């Protein structure tokens, strides 16, 4: 692992100059600043923020790095985190990663430099060396909603698999057989898990998930719109589109309306992550709801336990299906058939 001396040698400057650049001191020349930043990038220098997080004094401040502050799910999550932290005597500083790994790591470094007592993160991907370094250095940390495999910290999340099975059973009971998904980024654990759960649930009813019915999104509305346009252009379009988050569902709704089509008459629509807006769309959208407030509060309690020397535990809470009218639902619930067993011959 590179040291500050290695950076100084690579840039051809003193250690003091490197320190001034990293602390954004105005006395450094533009040329020296450029060379130092280039050396930091080349060597992958990271220890400064992690090392400074190791301390004995407390500031009673927590850091929260969320994936996208524009996503209503994360906005509600941040609110519950702030409320619970305040109740326990802590303040919260929030960083918005905007679904960008580089911006996520920038916020993590900044928060550690500001001497926070602990860190809550909803990772934008599974490949951040900084997170691993911080965990190994002993920084109190908890992952919320998403996690990074191999980083040994508590994870507070919802288990959406059961709710996805309930959704597929509901759709099958309505007579739908061609089901497609707008997937989240494959680099995120939630992006992977929701596709896997959807495929498994379809398999229980003898249904396949063809490659043409898997559209790659990025948890943003525009990707939902583009993927749905692609589905509608297929020779045999799906009957249902399941968006793996709320913003992609809104993008899908825009795509349907732009074609002069209607939900659910021409294309049924369901979403993961229920939001308050969904009851106001026409028709109201069937969705899987996560216990967002409970997740935020549980994450804060787990982190405070870690900060105060108690073992912080991982928490998994159930998600649930909220049935509305975007999939052709009837006023009277339809009984779902028993899943069929696939033949092994």
Secondary structure, 3 states (H helix, E strand, C coil): CCCHHHHHHHHCCCHHHHHHHHCCCCCCCHHHHHHHHHHHHHHCCCHHHHHHCCCCCCCCEEEEEECCCCCHHHHHHHHHHHHHHHHCCCEEEEEECCCCHHHHHHHHHHHHHCCCCEEEECCCCCCCHHHHHHHHCCCCEEEECCCCCCCCCEEEEEECHHHHHHHHHHHHHCCCCCEEEEECCCCCHHHHHHHHHHHHHHHCCCCCCCHHHEEECCCCHHHHHHHHHHHHCCCCCCCEEEECCHHHHHHHHHHHHHCCCCCCCCCEEEEECCCHHHHHCCCCCEEEECCHHHHHHHHHHHHHHHHCCCCCCCEEEECEEECCCCCCCCCCCCCCCCCCCCCCC
